Amino acid sequence: MTGNRLVLVINSGSSSLKYRLLDPDSGEVRASGQVERIGEPSSEVPDHDAALRRAFDTLASDGIDLHACGLSAVGHRVVHGGMTFYRPTILDDAVIAQLEELSELAPLHNPPAIRGIEVARRLLPGVPHVAVFDTAFFHELPAAAATYAIDRELAQTWGIRRYGFHGTSHHFVSGRAAEFLGRPVGELNQIVLHLGNGASASAIARGRPVDTSMGLTPLEGLVMGTRSGDIDPGVFGYLARAAHMSVPDIESMLNHRSGLLGLAGERDFRRLAEMIESGDGAARLAYDVFIHRLRKYIGAYLAVLGHTDAVSFTAGIGENDAAVRRDALAGMGELGLVIDDRRNSAAGDGPRRVSTDDSPIAVLVVPTDEELAIAHDCVRALSR
């Protein structure tokens, strides 16, 4: 794929569909948008078929005909690839059938992605469609990091292991951090903190991930907007016995009514800050729990790596919330992490350093671009 060939990247969620049309060579974005509230009672968008048609109509109104603009591929973000899929994969009926079998591993994420794939293949049948998996970057985690200490045969039978997520972002950001520092990624040990409504951390040694906070599902790890992150597994049995809750009820609570929302009734960090400023104790506790968990993972990954060259903050909160960066690393000077308050508070668009010049570990803010990374993966898939 050469020249001004374009890739349409689609990220299909349960109630939203994001799209971006871009040139993978230059990174130029030709168009982007989002369709929200898919399938909600008051919405004018009843399903993903209608959502994608609306997206195409929007592109057409902007003068972009997807059938005549030089579209060479459609890239689809798929959250869970299981053990089967760890490379960008050209989609056909057989692959989609396998993805449907994996839906039990990611029941909140894979089904809407599959719906988006099916609709896009029907509306754009003349170009290859490529799945790019959130789990792919972490496929070769060291066994000690990927293995849960449960019955070995049960784990092998049902594919229970740490898969990790946000891999496209962690891979992209670690590469951009190396570029910013002017060093080969294969020489650096890095911690990447992807902090958004979903949040994850990774330890990357010489370009290869050696640990990550999310596990079998995207529920494990850091505190998130609506997800609990790490929790004692005994909570499941206790709630089943004492509160007479079913497994689906407990899973729904941990995924949709926990995290910042569960603690404070609010998941937007900007609103949370306003609530804290007004003296809301629940909001303060939610923030403190978020920061405490984040600091624990940073400390753990400093230990896992032994020597660390860079810590990078990315995604909506990581890139835009100076207070989170400050509080996450407060008092870590003896560990090699020294924030420069002026740099940390200053706005910026591209990769930038927010640590002092003499900080032994570089602290960076590195904007992620998962859509561009997916477009690059489509190029690789089609060139094999």
C-alpha positions as CSV (number, residue, x, y, z in Angstrom):
1,M,0.0,0.0,0.0
2,T,1.7,3.2,-1.2
3,G,0.9,6.7,-2.2
4,N,-2.2,8.5,-1.0
5,R,-4.1,5.5,0.0
6,L,-6.5,5.9,2.9
7,V,-7.6,3.8,5.8
8,L,-10.9,4.1,7.6
9,V,-10.5,3.2,11.3
10,I,-13.7,2.1,13.1
11,N,-14.0,1.7,16.9
12,S,-17.4,0.2,17.6
13,G,-18.6,0.3,21.2
14,S,-21.9,-0.8,22.8
15,S,-23.5,2.6,22.4
16,S,-21.1,4.6,20.3
17,L,-19.2,4.4,17.1
18,K,-16.0,6.4,16.4
19,Y,-14.4,6.7,13.0
20,R,-11.4,8.3,11.4
21,L,-10.3,8.5,7.8
22,L,-6.6,9.0,7.5
23,D,-3.4,8.6,5.5
24,P,-1.2,6.1,7.3
25,D,1.9,7.4,5.6
26,S,1.6,11.0,6.5
27,G,-0.8,10.7,9.5
28,E,-3.0,13.3,7.9
29,V,-6.6,13.0,9.1
30,R,-9.1,13.5,6.3
31,A,-12.2,13.2,8.5
32,S,-13.3,11.9,11.9
33,G,-16.4,11.7,13.9
34,Q,-18.5,9.9,16.4
35,V,-22.1,8.6,16.6
36,E,-23.4,8.3,20.2
37,R,-26.4,6.9,22.1
38,I,-26.8,3.9,19.7
39,G,-29.8,1.9,20.7
40,E,-30.9,4.1,23.5
41,P,-34.7,4.6,23.9
42,S,-34.7,8.3,22.9
43,S,-32.0,8.0,20.3
44,E,-32.6,8.4,16.5
45,V,-29.9,5.8,15.9
46,P,-31.5,2.4,16.6
47,D,-28.5,0.1,15.8
48,H,-25.0,-0.1,14.5
49,D,-26.2,-0.4,10.9
50,A,-27.9,3.0,11.3
51,A,-24.9,4.4,13.1
52,L,-22.5,3.5,10.3
53,R,-24.8,4.7,7.6
54,R,-25.1,8.0,9.5
55,A,-21.3,8.2,9.6
56,F,-21.1,7.6,5.9
57,D,-23.7,10.2,5.2
58,T,-21.7,12.7,7.3
59,L,-18.6,11.9,5.3
60,A,-20.5,12.3,2.0
61,S,-21.9,15.7,3.1
62,D,-18.2,16.7,3.7
63,G,-17.5,15.7,0.1
64,I,-15.9,12.3,0.8
65,D,-17.1,9.3,-1.2
66,L,-15.6,6.2,0.5
67,H,-16.1,4.2,-2.7
68,A,-14.0,6.7,-4.8
69,C,-11.5,8.3,-2.4
70,G,-8.8,5.7,-2.6
71,L,-9.8,3.7,0.4
72,S,-7.5,0.7,0.7
73,A,-8.6,-0.8,4.0
74,V,-11.0,-0.6,7.0
75,G,-9.3,-1.1,10.3
76,H,-11.4,-2.3,13.3
77,R,-10.4,-2.1,16.9
78,V,-11.3,-5.4,18.6
79,V,-10.6,-5.6,22.4
80,H,-10.0,-9.3,22.9
81,G,-8.1,-11.6,20.6
82,G,-7.7,-14.5,23.1
83,M,-4.8,-16.8,22.4
84,T,-5.7,-17.1,18.8
85,F,-5.3,-13.6,17.5
86,Y,-2.2,-11.5,18.2
87,R,-1.4,-10.0,14.9
88,P,-3.5,-7.7,12.6
89,T,-5.8,-10.1,10.9
90,I,-7.7,-9.8,7.6
91,L,-11.4,-10.5,8.4
92,D,-13.5,-13.1,6.7
93,D,-16.5,-15.2,7.7
94,A,-14.3,-17.8,9.4
95,V,-12.4,-15.2,11.5
96,I,-15.6,-13.5,12.5
97,A,-17.0,-16.8,13.7
98,Q,-13.9,-17.3,15.8
99,L,-14.3,-13.8,17.3
100,E,-17.9,-14.6,18.2
101,E,-16.6,-17.6,20.2
102,L,-14.2,-15.2,22.1
103,S,-17.1,-13.0,23.2
104,E,-17.3,-14.8,26.5
105,L,-13.9,-13.3,27.3
106,A,-15.0,-9.8,26.6
107,P,-18.8,-9.7,26.7
108,L,-19.0,-5.9,27.0
109,H,-16.6,-5.2,24.2
110,N,-16.3,-7.8,21.5
111,P,-20.0,-8.2,20.5
112,P,-20.4,-4.5,19.5
113,A,-17.1,-4.7,17.7
114,I,-18.4,-7.7,15.8
115,R,-21.6,-5.9,14.9
116,G,-19.6,-3.0,13.6
117,I,-17.5,-5.3,11.5
118,E,-20.5,-7.0,10.0
119,V,-22.2,-3.8,9.1
120,A,-19.0,-2.3,7.6
121,R,-18.2,-5.3,5.5
122,R,-21.7,-5.2,4.1
123,L,-21.5,-1.5,3.3
124,L,-17.9,-1.6,2.0
125,P,-17.5,-5.0,0.4
126,G,-14.8,-4.0,-2.0
127,V,-12.0,-3.3,0.4
128,P,-10.2,-5.6,2.9
129,H,-11.3,-5.3,6.5
130,V,-8.6,-5.8,9.2
131,A,-9.0,-6.5,12.9
132,V,-6.4,-5.0,15.3
133,F,-6.5,-6.4,18.8
134,D,-6.0,-4.6,22.1
135,T,-4.5,-7.7,23.5
136,A,-1.9,-8.2,20.8
137,F,1.0,-6.2,22.3
138,F,0.9,-8.3,25.5
139,H,0.6,-11.7,23.8
140,E,4.2,-12.7,24.8
141,L,4.2,-11.5,28.4
142,P,6.7,-13.5,30.4
143,A,4.9,-16.6,31.9
144,A,5.5,-15.4,35.4
145,A,3.5,-12.2,34.6
146,A,0.8,-13.8,32.5
147,T,0.0,-16.8,34.7
148,Y,-2.7,-16.7,37.5
149,A,-2.0,-19.0,40.5
150,I,-5.1,-21.2,40.0
151,D,-5.7,-24.8,39.0
152,R,-3.4,-25.3,36.0
153,E,-5.6,-27.6,34.0
154,L,-8.7,-25.4,34.5
155,A,-6.7,-22.4,33.3
156,Q,-5.4,-24.2,30.3
157,T,-8.8,-25.5,29.4
158,W,-10.5,-22.2,29.5
159,G,-7.7,-19.9,28.4
160,I,-7.4,-18.1,31.7
161,R,-4.3,-15.9,31.8
162,R,-3.4,-12.2,31.8
163,Y,-4.1,-10.9,28.4
164,G,-3.7,-7.2,28.9
165,F,-5.5,-4.4,27.1
166,H,-4.9,-0.9,25.6
167,G,-2.0,-2.6,23.9
168,T,-2.2,-0.5,20.8
169,S,-1.8,2.6,22.9
170,H,1.0,1.2,25.1
171,H,2.9,0.1,22.0
172,F,2.4,3.5,20.2
173,V,3.3,5.6,23.3
174,S,6.4,3.7,24.1
175,G,7.6,4.2,20.6
176,R,6.9,7.9,20.6
177,A,8.6,8.3,24.0
178,A,11.7,6.7,22.6
179,E,11.6,9.0,19.6
180,F,11.2,12.1,21.9
181,L,14.2,11.0,23.9
182,G,16.2,10.3,20.8
183,R,17.0,6.7,21.7
184,P,16.1,3.3,20.2
185,V,13.0,1.8,21.9
186,G,15.0,-1.4,22.3
187,E,17.4,0.4,24.7
188,L,14.8,1.8,27.0
189,N,12.9,0.5,30.1
190,Q,9.6,2.3,30.4
191,I,6.4,2.6,32.4
192,V,3.4,3.7,30.4
193,L,0.2,4.9,32.2
194,H,-2.9,5.0,30.0
195,L,-5.3,7.0,32.1
196,G,-8.8,7.6,30.7
197,N,-12.3,6.3,31.5
198,G,-10.5,2.9,31.1
199,A,-7.1,2.9,32.7
200,S,-4.1,0.6,32.5
201,A,-0.4,0.5,33.3
202,S,2.5,-1.4,31.6
203,A,6.1,-2.1,32.3
204,I,8.1,-2.4,29.0
205,A,11.7,-3.6,29.0
206,R,13.7,-2.8,25.9
207,G,10.6,-2.6,23.8
208,R,8.9,-5.7,25.1
209,P,6.1,-5.7,27.7
210,V,6.9,-7.6,30.9
211,D,3.8,-6.7,32.9
212,T,0.5,-4.9,32.6
213,S,-2.3,-4.1,35.0
214,M,-5.3,-5.5,33.1
215,G,-5.8,-9.2,33.1
216,L,-8.2,-11.8,31.7
217,T,-10.6,-8.9,31.2
218,P,-10.3,-5.1,31.2
219,L,-11.7,-5.1,34.8
220,E,-8.5,-5.8,36.6
221,G,-5.9,-3.2,37.7
222,L,-6.3,0.5,38.2
223,V,-9.4,2.3,39.4
224,M,-11.4,3.5,36.4
225,G,-14.4,5.6,35.5
226,T,-17.0,2.9,36.2
227,R,-14.8,-0.2,36.8
228,S,-13.4,-1.3,40.2
229,G,-10.0,-2.5,39.1
230,D,-8.3,-4.9,41.6
231,I,-10.7,-6.4,44.1
232,D,-10.6,-9.4,46.4
233,P,-12.1,-12.3,44.4
234,G,-13.8,-13.3,47.7
235,V,-16.2,-10.4,47.2
236,F,-18.0,-12.5,44.6
237,G,-18.8,-15.3,46.9
238,Y,-19.6,-13.0,49.8
239,L,-22.1,-10.9,47.8
240,A,-23.7,-14.1,46.4
241,R,-24.2,-15.5,49.9
242,A,-25.0,-12.3,51.8
243,A,-26.7,-10.0,49.3
244,H,-28.1,-12.9,47.1
245,M,-26.6,-11.3,44.0
246,S,-26.1,-13.4,40.9
247,V,-22.8,-13.5,39.0
248,P,-24.2,-11.3,36.2
249,D,-25.4,-8.8,38.8
250,I,-22.0,-8.7,40.5
251,E,-20.2,-8.4,37.1
252,S,-22.5,-5.6,36.1
253,M,-21.9,-3.8,39.3
254,L,-18.1,-4.1,39.1
255,N,-18.1,-3.0,35.4
256,H,-20.7,-0.3,35.4
257,R,-21.4,1.0,38.9
258,S,-17.9,0.9,40.5
259,G,-14.7,2.9,40.2
260,L,-15.1,6.7,40.5
261,L,-18.8,6.5,39.6
262,G,-19.4,4.0,42.4
263,L,-17.5,6.0,45.0
264,A,-18.5,9.5,44.1
265,G,-21.4,9.3,41.7
266,E,-19.2,11.0,39.0
267,R,-16.6,9.7,36.6
268,D,-15.6,12.9,34.8
269,F,-12.4,14.1,36.3
270,R,-13.2,17.8,35.6
271,R,-16.5,17.5,37.5
272,L,-14.8,15.4,40.2
273,A,-12.3,18.3,40.8
274,E,-15.2,20.8,41.1
275,M,-16.8,18.5,43.7
276,I,-13.6,18.2,45.7
277,E,-13.2,22.0,45.6
278,S,-16.7,22.4,47.0
279,G,-15.9,20.1,49.9
280,D,-17.5,16.8,48.7
281,G,-15.9,14.1,50.9
282,A,-17.0,11.2,48.6
283,A,-15.3,12.9,45.7
284,R,-12.1,13.4,47.7
285,L,-12.1,9.8,48.7
286,A,-12.7,8.6,45.1
287,Y,-9.7,10.7,43.9
288,D,-7.5,9.5,46.7
289,V,-8.3,5.8,46.0
290,F,-7.6,6.4,42.3
291,I,-4.2,8.0,43.1
292,H,-3.3,5.4,45.8
293,R,-3.8,2.5,43.4
294,L,-1.9,4.3,40.6
295,R,1.1,4.9,42.9
296,K,1.1,1.3,43.9
297,Y,1.4,0.2,40.3
298,I,4.1,2.7,39.5
299,G,6.1,1.5,42.5
300,A,5.6,-2.1,41.6
301,Y,6.7,-1.6,38.0
302,L,9.8,0.3,39.1
303,A,10.7,-2.9,41.0
304,V,9.8,-5.2,38.1
305,L,12.0,-3.2,35.7
306,G,14.9,-2.7,38.1
307,H,16.1,0.2,36.0
308,T,13.6,2.7,34.5
309,D,14.4,5.3,31.9
310,A,11.0,6.9,31.4
311,V,7.4,7.1,32.8
312,S,4.9,8.3,30.2
313,F,1.3,9.6,30.9
314,T,-1.2,9.3,28.1
315,A,-4.9,9.2,27.3
316,G,-7.5,11.8,28.4
317,I,-6.6,12.0,32.1
318,G,-3.0,11.3,31.7
319,E,-2.5,13.9,29.0
320,N,-4.7,16.7,30.4
321,D,-4.8,16.4,34.2
322,A,-1.7,18.0,35.8
323,A,-2.9,17.3,39.3
324,V,-3.1,13.6,38.7
325,R,0.5,13.5,37.3
326,R,1.7,15.6,40.3
327,D,-0.1,13.5,42.9
328,A,0.8,10.2,41.3
329,L,4.6,11.0,41.6
330,A,4.6,13.2,44.7
331,G,7.4,12.2,47.1
332,M,9.1,9.8,44.7
333,G,12.3,11.8,44.3
334,E,14.3,9.1,46.0
335,L,13.0,6.7,43.4
336,G,14.2,8.9,40.6
337,L,11.0,10.7,39.7
338,V,11.0,14.5,40.1
339,I,8.2,16.6,38.6
340,D,8.9,20.1,37.5
341,D,5.7,22.0,38.6
342,R,6.0,24.7,35.9
343,R,6.4,22.2,33.1
344,N,3.7,19.9,34.5
345,S,1.2,22.8,34.6
346,A,2.0,24.1,31.1
347,A,-0.2,23.2,28.2
348,G,1.1,21.4,25.2
349,D,0.0,19.4,22.2
350,G,2.8,17.0,21.4
351,P,5.2,14.8,23.5
352,R,6.8,16.8,26.3
353,R,8.9,16.4,29.4
354,V,7.3,17.3,32.7
355,S,10.2,16.3,35.0
356,T,13.2,18.3,36.0
357,D,16.3,18.3,33.9
358,D,18.1,16.3,36.6
359,S,15.4,13.8,37.3
360,P,17.1,10.4,36.9
361,I,13.9,9.1,35.2
362,A,12.3,11.2,32.5
363,V,8.6,11.9,33.1
364,L,6.8,12.5,29.9
365,V,3.3,13.4,28.6
366,V,2.9,11.5,25.3
367,P,-0.4,11.9,23.4
368,T,-1.7,8.5,22.2
369,D,-3.1,8.0,18.7
370,E,-4.7,4.5,18.6
371,E,-6.3,5.2,15.2
372,L,-3.0,6.0,13.5
373,A,-1.5,2.9,15.1
374,I,-4.4,0.8,13.8
375,A,-3.9,2.2,10.3
376,H,-0.2,1.3,10.4
377,D,-1.2,-2.2,11.5
378,C,-3.5,-2.4,8.5
379,V,-0.6,-1.6,6.2
380,R,1.4,-4.3,7.8
381,A,-1.4,-6.9,7.5
382,L,-1.9,-6.2,3.8
383,S,1.8,-6.3,3.0
384,R,2.4,-9.8,4.4
